[in-house]
Amino acid sequence: MSKAKPLGGRIFTPTFMICLMITGFFIYFAAKRFIFGIGSIANLNDGFPWGIWIAYDVVVGSAFACGGYVMALMVYVLNKGEFHPLVRPALLASMFGYTLAGVSVFLDIGRYLNAYNLYLPWQMNFHSVMFEVAMCIGTYIFVLWLEFSPAFVEKWQLKNFGKILNRVVFALIALGVLLPTMHQSSLGTMMLMAGFKLDPLWHTSSLPLLFLLTALFMGFAMVIFEGTISSRVYDLGDETSMFSKISSIMTWILGFYLVIRFQNIFMRGEMGHAFSGSFLGNMFLLENLLLLIGLFILSSASNRSNPRALFIAAVAILLGGSLFRFNTYIIGFDPGTGWKYFPSVGEQVITYGLIAMEIAAYTLFVKIFPVFEVHKPVESNP
C-alpha cells in the first residue's frame, strides 16, 4: 500500500483562480473553432498545415509529459525501487500532459467529427507514421489513467477494482514503456517526410533516435523541475538525494545525444552552416548551448547535490530540448515561397489555456488524492 497522502488545504487559491480565468478564454476560442471552423481562429494554411498546437502542445508537450515514462523505466524495468516516491507525481503530470495533447490534436483536426475513423480497422492506414503516432498517443492516454488509478482506489476504497488492477498492472507497465518509445521516436520520423523543406541542420536520418533521446532527458528534467517546485510549494521535504541520482543518469543520456547531434552535423558538412551567423544557424547554436549549459552544471558532483543548481540545469535542458523540437517542426521548416506562419491570438490563447488547465488539475488532484509521500508534516498550503 502506498504511503502517499492527499495534501488537503484550500482549493480556490489565487493561482487556481487565475488558471480558471485563462481556461475561460480557452473555452471561448475553442467553442468558436468548433462552431465556425478552424480558419476562424487559426493562421494555419496549406504550407503550414500544423502550427503551435502540434509543435508545442503535442511535440514539445508530450516530451514534458515523459516523466511518467522515465520513472516507469527506472522503477519497474531497472528495478530502482528507491525512486518509487517520484512515480505517482510523475504519472500525474504525464497523465494531464498527454490528455491535453490529445485535446490539442482534436482541436487541430479539420474534420474533427470524423476522428472516430482512427479506431475503425477498415479505415486504418498501417503504412502511415501519423497513424502510428495517433494510435500510440491515444492508447497511452488511456494507459496513463489506468496506471494512476491506484490513487482512486486508495481514495475511494475500491477494493474490487483494486484486485482487478493488480492482476493486469504488469501489462499496463509494459505498455507504459513500449508506447512512448514508439511514438516519441516516430515524432522524429514524421519530419523525415519533409525532405528538403526541412533545413539540413535538423533534417537527418537520426531524427527518430534524437527525438527518443530528447524525450528521455526531458522526462528526467521535468521530474526534477516539477518535484523541486512541488517540494517548495507544498513543503514536502528534501528530495535532493533522489534528484541527484537521476540527474547523473540524465547526464549520460544528454552527453550521448550531443555527441550524436554534432557528429551528425560534422559528417554531413553542415558545421559551416551552423556557425554562419544566419538566423537558423543561431537557432541551432542556441538550442545546443542551452543543453551544454545543463550538461556542464550536472557534470559536477557538488552541483548534482545542490537543489538550486539541479533546478537551473533542469530548466536549461527543458528549454534546449523544447527548442530542438520546435525548430524541427516550425522554425527550420520552409514549405516554399510565399508561405508564412505565425500563431494567431486564438491559437496562443488555446495553448495558454491548455497549460492553465494542466496546472489547475494538477493542484486539485494533489490536494484530493494520495499523490505525494510527505517527508515531513505539511504546515500550510498556498
NULOKOL-653584 format. One record per residue (C-alpha): residue number from 1; x, y, z. Coordinates in steps of 0.5 Angstrom, whole numbers, plus 500, padded with zeros to 3 digits. Layout:
N
R    nr    c1    c2    c3
R   NUM     X     Y     Z
...
//
This chain:
382
R    nr    c1    c2    c3
R     1   500   500   500
R     2   503   507   498
R     3   505   512   504
R     4   502   518   499
R     5   497   522   502
R     6   493   528   500
R     7   496   534   502
R     8   489   538   503
R     9   489   545   504
R    10   485   551   500
R    11   483   549   493
R    12   481   556   491
R    13   488   559   492
R    14   490   566   487
R    15   494   561   483
R    16   488   556   482
R    17   483   562   480
R    18   488   565   475
R    19   488   559   472
R    20   481   558   472
R    21   480   565   468
R    22   485   563   463
R    23   481   557   462
R    24   475   561   461
R    25   479   565   455
R    26   481   558   452
R    27   473   555   452
R    28   471   562   448
R    29   476   561   443
R    30   475   553   443
R    31   468   554   442
R    32   469   559   436
R    33   474   554   433
R    34   468   548   433
R    35   463   553   431
R    36   466   557   426
R    37   471   552   423
R    38   479   552   425
R    39   480   558   420
R    40   476   563   424
R    41   482   563   430
R    42   488   560   427
R    43   493   562   422
R    44   494   555   419
R    45   495   554   412
R    46   497   549   406
R    47   504   551   407
R    48   504   550   415
R    49   498   545   416
R    50   500   545   423
R    51   503   550   428
R    52   504   552   435
R    53   498   547   437
R    54   502   541   434
R    55   509   544   435
R    56   508   546   442
R    57   502   543   445
R    58   504   536   442
R    59   511   535   440
R    60   514   539   446
R    61   509   538   451
R    62   509   530   450
R    63   516   531   452
R    64   515   535   458
R    65   510   529   460
R    66   515   524   459
R    67   517   524   467
R    68   512   518   468
R    69   515   514   462
R    70   522   515   465
R    71   520   514   472
R    72   517   507   470
R    73   523   505   466
R    74   527   507   473
R    75   523   503   478
R    76   520   498   474
R    77   525   496   469
R    78   531   498   472
R    79   529   496   479
R    80   531   502   482
R    81   525   502   488
R    82   529   508   492
R    83   525   512   486
R    84   518   510   488
R    85   516   516   491
R    86   517   520   485
R    87   513   515   481
R    88   506   518   482
R    89   507   525   482
R    90   511   524   475
R    91   505   520   473
R    92   500   525   475
R    93   504   530   471
R    94   504   526   465
R    95   497   524   465
R    96   495   531   464
R    97   500   533   459
R    98   498   527   455
R    99   491   528   456
R   100   491   536   454
R   101   496   534   448
R   102   490   529   446
R   103   485   535   446
R   104   490   540   442
R   105   490   534   437
R   106   483   534   437
R   107   482   542   436
R   108   487   541   430
R   109   484   536   426
R   110   480   540   421
R   111   474   535   421
R   112   474   533   428
R   113   467   529   428
R   114   471   524   423
R   115   476   523   429
R   116   473   516   431
R   117   476   513   424
R   118   482   513   427
R   119   480   507   431
R   120   476   503   425
R   121   480   498   423
R   122   478   498   416
R   123   480   506   416
R   124   487   505   419
R   125   493   506   414
R   126   498   501   417
R   127   504   504   413
R   128   503   511   416
R   129   507   514   421
R   130   502   519   423
R   131   497   513   424
R   132   502   510   429
R   133   503   517   433
R   134   496   518   434
R   135   494   511   436
R   136   500   510   441
R   137   499   517   444
R   138   491   516   444
R   139   493   509   447
R   140   498   512   452
R   141   493   517   455
R   142   488   511   457
R   143   494   507   460
R   144   497   513   464
R   145   490   514   467
R   146   490   507   469
R   147   497   507   472
R   148   495   513   476
R   149   488   509   478
R   150   491   506   485
R   151   490   513   487
R   152   483   513   486
R   153   483   506   489
R   154   486   509   496
R   155   482   515   496
R   156   475   512   495
R   157   477   505   498
R   158   475   501   491
R   159   478   494   493
R   160   475   490   488
R   161   477   495   482
R   162   484   495   486
R   163   484   487   486
R   164   483   487   478
R   165   488   492   477
R   166   493   488   481
R   167   492   483   476
R   168   494   487   470
R   169   499   492   473
R   170   505   488   469
R   171   501   489   462
R   172   500   497   464
R   173   507   498   466
R   174   510   494   460
R   175   505   499   455
R   176   507   505   459
R   177   514   504   457
R   178   513   501   450
R   179   508   506   447
R   180   512   513   449
R   181   518   509   446
R   182   515   508   440
R   183   511   515   439
R   184   517   519   441
R   185   522   516   436
R   186   516   517   431
R   187   515   524   432
R   188   522   525   429
R   189   520   520   423
R   190   515   525   421
R   191   519   530   420
R   192   524   526   415
R   193   518   526   410
R   194   519   534   410
R   195   525   532   406
R   196   529   539   403
R   197   523   543   406
R   198   527   542   413
R   199   533   545   414
R   200   539   541   414
R   201   541   543   421
R   202   535   539   423
R   203   533   534   417
R   204   537   528   419
R   205   536   520   419
R   206   538   520   426
R   207   532   524   428
R   208   528   518   431
R   209   534   517   435
R   210   535   524   437
R   211   527   525   439
R   212   527   519   443
R   213   534   521   447
R   214   530   528   448
R   215   524   525   451
R   216   529   521   456
R   217   533   527   458
R   218   527   532   458
R   219   523   527   462
R   220   528   527   468
R   221   529   534   467
R   222   521   535   468
R   223   521   530   474
R   224   527   535   478
R   225   523   541   476
R   226   516   539   478
R   227   519   536   484
R   228   523   542   486
R   229   517   547   486
R   230   512   542   489
R   231   517   541   495
R   232   518   548   496
R   233   510   550   495
R   234   507   544   499
R   235   513   543   504
R   236   514   536   502
R   237   521   536   505
R   238   528   535   502
R   239   528   530   495
R   240   535   532   493
R   241   538   526   494
R   242   534   522   489
R   243   534   528   484
R   244   542   528   485
R   245   542   520   483
R   246   537   521   477
R   247   541   527   474
R   248   547   523   474
R   249   543   518   469
R   250   541   524   465
R   251   548   527   464
R   252   550   521   461
R   253   544   521   456
R   254   545   528   455
R   255   552   527   453
R   256   550   522   448
R   257   545   526   445
R   258   550   532   444
R   259   556   527   441
R   260   551   524   436
R   261   548   531   434
R   262   555   535   433
R   263   558   529   430
R   264   552   528   425
R   265   553   536   423
R   266   560   535   422
R   267   560   529   418
R   268   554   532   413
R   269   559   538   412
R   270   554   543   416
R   271   558   546   421
R   272   560   552   417
R   273   552   553   416
R   274   551   552   424
R   275   557   558   425
R   276   555   562   419
R   277   551   567   424
R   278   545   566   420
R   279   538   566   424
R   280   537   558   423
R   281   545   557   425
R   282   544   562   431
R   283   537   558   433
R   284   541   551   432
R   285   547   554   437
R   286   542   557   442
R   287   538   550   443
R   288   545   546   444
R   289   548   552   448
R   290   542   551   453
R   291   544   543   453
R   292   551   544   454
R   293   550   549   460
R   294   545   544   463
R   295   551   539   462
R   296   556   543   465
R   297   552   544   471
R   298   551   537   472
R   299   558   535   471
R   300   560   537   478
R   301   558   532   483
R   302   557   538   488
R   303   552   541   483
R   304   548   535   483
R   305   548   535   491
R   306   545   543   490
R   307   538   544   489
R   308   539   551   486
R   309   544   548   481
R   310   539   542   480
R   311   533   546   478
R   312   537   551   474
R   313   540   545   470
R   314   533   542   469
R   315   531   549   466
R   316   536   550   461
R   317   535   542   459
R   318   528   543   458
R   319   529   550   454
R   320   534   547   450
R   321   530   540   448
R   322   524   544   447
R   323   528   549   442
R   324   530   543   438
R   325   523   540   437
R   326   520   547   436
R   327   526   548   431
R   328   525   542   427
R   329   517   543   427
R   330   517   550   426
R   331   523   555   425
R   332   527   550   421
R   333   521   548   416
R   334   520   552   410
R   335   515   550   405
R   336   516   554   400
R   337   516   561   397
R   338   510   565   400
R   339   508   561   406
R   340   509   564   412
R   341   506   563   419
R   342   506   566   426
R   343   501   563   431
R   344   494   568   432
R   345   492   570   438
R   346   487   565   438
R   347   492   559   438
R   348   496   562   443
R   349   490   563   448
R   350   488   556   447
R   351   496   554   448
R   352   496   558   455
R   353   489   555   457
R   354   492   548   456
R   355   498   550   460
R   356   493   553   465
R   357   488   547   466
R   358   494   543   467
R   359   497   547   473
R   360   490   547   476
R   361   488   540   475
R   362   495   538   478
R   363   494   543   484
R   364   487   540   485
R   365   489   533   485
R   366   495   533   489
R   367   490   536   495
R   368   485   531   494
R   369   488   524   492
R   370   494   521   495
R   371   500   523   490
R   372   506   525   495
R   373   509   522   500
R   374   510   527   505
R   375   517   527   508
R   376   515   532   514
R   377   509   535   516
R   378   505   540   512
R   379   504   546   516
R   380   500   550   510
R   381   499   550   503
R   382   499   557   499
//
